[in-house]
Amino acid sequence: MCVSRMRLGAAVLALALAGSACEDGGAPDTALPASDADADDLGDFAAAPEWSAEEMTAAAQAMLELGFPNPKAPYDAYMSLLSFRDEVCPGEGDQLVGQEMAQGGCTASTGAHYEGNTTLLVTDESGGDVERRSFSLGGDFLIEDPEGYRLAGGGGMSYGISRAGSGQVDWFGESAGTWIHDRRDDWLGLGISSTVTFGGSAGGDNAVLTLDGSLGLDGVYVQFVDLTWRDGCDAYPQGSVRMRDPSGLWSTLDLADRCDGCGAWSIDGLGEPTEACLDLRPYGSAIAELGTW
């Protein structure tokens, strides 16, 4: 049986007092008062969902309509904001090194402000049978441009693509942490928190897109589980999507082998499944477009 910290403290105090009574010749009384004993018997507790299937999928759809968390968006914004730097602040190179700045960051002659730390690795390999391009941007930083707009990031963004002479193209990426650029009004402008991995492969008759991970914004949380887009499914994925109710309960939309964005929706451990739909085609299109860099 689990005992609360307060209850455990009371028990320890009771034993201490009992020991003191024994030393004085009195008899120990270790029985808890009836009211305390009753407090342990809280009975079974079960949360009740606050949203219906329609409300749950509508909240998830509204978040998805903010756009796919494309790691190239914060990368492009970061590289653009570095154009405001000078030779002193933040100095040469494309990485921010906080310990080399004044406390609280530094302000360049352009009026741009930089603080925090970043790591950036970019590759661009051409020639031979395979061409490869990639980047990895991570850190905990804040950049404010001369107009006062801010880009802040905490986590890591990465993307890579390879093209073979045979025409085969493979790409992958990750969007992790919380990033926000308040010049925008999409997912990046609002600061979605994410732990998402995606990939794509095209060439011959084996085109496929994949997505796994989770997103969170303003109390709405969505998790993608083994989502796969294949040719011949009308741009709808197969797999499942999990969504968190405000009560804390999780529900699952099982898209199974259907190709219409609908499936069996059920709340974990409660009730019978019902029909629900979620349009994930725009996410598939966004992942497919990342195969063109």
C-alpha positions, -999 to 999 in steps of 0.1 A, spaced: 0 0 0 13 35 -9 15 59 20 15 97 15 44 117 28 21 135 53 7 102 65 42 87 68 53 117 89 24 113 112 32 76 117 68 84 125 57 110 150 33 85 166 61 59 170 84 85 186 57 95 211 50 59 218 87 53 225 87 82 249 57 68 267 74 34 272 105 51 287 82 68 312 66 35 321 34 40 301 20 15 276 24 23 239 -7 30 219 1 25 182 -35 23 170 -44 51 146 -76 71 152 -106 58 133 -108 90 112 -72 85 100 -78 48 92 -108 58 72 -88 83 52 -68 54 37 -99 39 22 -106 63 -7 -121 36 -29 -114 33 -66 -108 65 -86 -114 68 -123 -111 100 -144 -139 108 -167 -132 121 -202 -141 158 -209 -142 156 -247 -162 135 -271 -146 119 -301 -156 149 -322 -142 174 -298 -109 154 -294 -103 151 -331 -113 187 -337 -87 199 -312 -61 177 -328 -70 188 -363 -67 225 -353 -32 219 -341 -23 200 -372 -35 228 -394 -7 250 -379 16 231 -402 42 203 -400 71 209 -376 96 212 -405 132 214 -390 143 235 -419 121 264 -407 140 272 -375 173 264 -393 166 289 -420 155 315 -395 187 309 -374 209 313 -404 191 345 -415 194 361 -380 232 355 -380 234 380 -408 230 408 -382 261 398 -363 294 417 -362 329 406 -356 326 412 -318 290 400 -312 287 371 -314 320 369 -334 330 347 -362 315 313 -371 279 301 -371 277 288 -335 269 308 -304 292 303 -274 277 317 -243 308 316 -222 325 339 -247 298 366 -243 291 390 -216 266 379 -189 232 381 -204 245 379 -240 257 406 -263 242 432 -286 258 437 -321 263 471 -337 232 463 -359 210 462 -327 206 424 -328 209 406 -295 224 371 -290 226 349 -260 230 312 -252 248 283 -269 243 265 -302 259 237 -321 256 235 -358 269 208 -382 263 211 -420 274 187 -447 272 191 -484 287 162 -504 284 161 -542 301 140 -568 304 103 -571 274 80 -571 256 97 -541 249 133 -532 243 141 -496 232 172 -478 223 176 -441 223 198 -411 220 194 -373 212 225 -352 209 222 -314 212 244 -283 196 266 -258 196 301 -271 178 334 -279 183 358 -308 164 391 -311 166 409 -345 169 447 -347 131 450 -350 126 431 -317 114 398 -331 128 368 -314 139 333 -323 144 310 -293 152 273 -292 158 246 -267 164 211 -282 176 199 -316 166 201 -352 181 179 -380 175 170 -416 194 150 -442 188 138 -478 207 116 -501 203 112 -539 217 82 -558 226 82 -595 200 56 -600 173 81 -590 167 68 -555 161 95 -529 161 90 -491 155 116 -465 150 118 -427 146 144 -400 139 152 -364 122 180 -346 128 180 -309 123 204 -280 105 238 -280 113 264 -307 96 297 -313 100 325 -338 75 352 -330 77 368 -364 55 338 -377 20 328 -370 22 290 -376 35 262 -354 69 278 -351 53 312 -342 33 296 -314 60 274 -301 49 238 -304 69 214 -283 78 183 -302 96 150 -303 91 140 -339 110 118 -363 101 114 -400 115 99 -431 109 93 -468 121 71 -496 113 75 -533 125 56 -564 110 30 -585 78 16 -571 87 19 -534 77 54 -524 70 56 -486 68 82 -459 69 77 -422 62 97 -390 65 89 -353 66 111 -322 45 136 -304 34 173 -304 21 196 -277 6 230 -277 -17 248 -252 -28 216 -234 -34 197 -266 -11 166 -270 -10 143 -301 12 113 -306 18 96 -339 25 58 -338 39 41 -369 22 64 -394 30 53 -429 20 68 -462 22 45 -493 12 48 -529 -23 38 -536 -39 50 -504 -53 83 -516 -26 102 -496 -39 89 -463 -16 72 -438 -20 39 -420 -11 35 -384 -26 51 -353 -28 85 -335 -31 90 -298 -46 121 -282 -47 133 -247 -80 144 -231 -79 174 -207 -88 149 -179 -55 132 -185 -69 101 -203 -55 91 -236 -75 79 -266 -64 61 -297 -75 65 -333 -67 32 -351 -65 39 -388 -57 3 -395 -56 -5 -432 -82 20 -442 -74 47 -467 -99 74 -457 -84 90 -426 -110 74 -404 -109 45 -379 -119 31 -345 -115 57 -318 -114 45 -282 -105 59 -248 -79 37 -229 -98 13 -208 -132 29 -211 -163 22 -233 -167 8 -267 -148 21 -298 -166 46 -320 -159 61 -355 -137 92 -358 -116 108 -385 -85 130 -388 -71 145 -420 -33 138 -420 -29 143 -458 -12 178 -453 14 162 -431 21 136 -457 25 163 -484 49 183 -461 71 152 -456 71 145 -493 82 181 -501 112 176 -479 124 151 -504 131 179 -529 159 198 -511 
